[in-house]
Amino acid sequence: MTETAPLRAAIVGTGAIAHAHAHGIATSRDAELVAVVDRDAGHARAFAGHWHVPNVAESLEVLLASGAIDVLHVCTPPGVHAGQAIAALDAGVHVVCEKPAALSLDELDAMTDAATRNDRRLAVVFQQRTGSAAAHVRRLLESGALGRPLVATCQTLWYRDPEYFAVPWRGKWATEGGGPTLGHGIHQIDLLAWLLGDWATVQGQLWRLGRETETEDASTAVVTFAGGAVASVITSALSPRETSSIRIDTELATVTVDHLYGHGHEHWRITPAPNVDAGVVASWALPEVEESSGHDPLIRDIYAALRSGEPLPSTAADAARSFEIVTAIYSSAATGRVVTPDTLREDVDRRRSLASPVTDLRRS
């Protein structure tokens, strides 16, 4: 491969989310999609035809042994993410992995260890971090321009009907890892933590209110951050009027983002506290050039970093932080304790599996 050649990408798993990855690769000048693989060969061929991919591999093992790729996009169900990612990293291939990256913190640790020992990069997809508005708000918060963050809310209120959970791997600890807290809420939790920084404590509860699942279908939690902010976090798969929202109240303003699966400038609002100088408020204005959140900017920035040899961008780094918060919600529900980063690592059972007691309030 010459210095000017794009990085050779492959996708394992050609389900719905793989199309977002293929589109992101297609829009990046630093990447070229050269292969796909799926356990359903017919599905893989159809996907390859749609995206004009030259190679449908017989298996992931064959693909990795060929030495024909530089980056593997893992778009399979979460139960196989860790094994596939580690195999790729051990083969000297960078990995871009859909969330949730793993079924447990131990699995995620094994993935990051594989990246370190092979000097490869592991990027986990949290596309809610992207977009020019999110980047602007993060800079305002980090600089102190909005004053100290005090109170926050983080809501992932989505709706998934019973048929959604009829897919064999969904709603089961062994194959999905967790319920909507892990599978859905982690996006907004990740964005909240990207904006507010390291977490300090978590106290959470898991609820089964309306679906026939092993896992929860809703959760509630209180999260405090090292900077002193306290956040109320709620996740639901039972909410017909769907919304994804974050609100952060600081000393000088309220920042809100209300959207569903992606955000642009129109979804963000900064409301000043009374008596804040108009000139100060004007300095908070969103940038004139807008980029919405999504896979495209995330994949673009990942490949730019990989090709240059620079560290991964902040939008793709620190995969463990939001996974730790989610794991801490399950750990707190299981132990009844307030969980800290230190005590989380002491909960060996939750590090191995998120399986936890769920309070079942369904009516028969």
Buried (B, 14 or more C-beta within 10 A) or exposed (E): EEEEEBBBBBBBBBBEBBBBBBBBBBEBEBBBBBBBBBEEEEBBBBBBEEBEBEBBBEEBEEBBEBEBBBBBBBBBBBBBBBBBBBBBBBBEBBBBBBBBBBBBBBBBBBBBEBBEEBEBBBBBBBBBBBBBBBBBBBEBBEEEBBBEBEEBBBBBBBEBEEEEBEEEEBBBBEBBBBBBBBBBBBBBBBBBBBBBBEBBBBBBBBBBBBBEBBBBBBBBBBBBBEBEBBBBBBBBBBBEEBEBBBBBBBEBBBBBBBBEEBBBBEBBBBEBBEEBEEEEBEEBEBEEEEBBBBBBBBBBBBBBBBBEEEEBBEBBBBBBBBBBBBBBBBBBBBBEBBBBBEBBBEBEBBBEBBBBEBEEEEEE
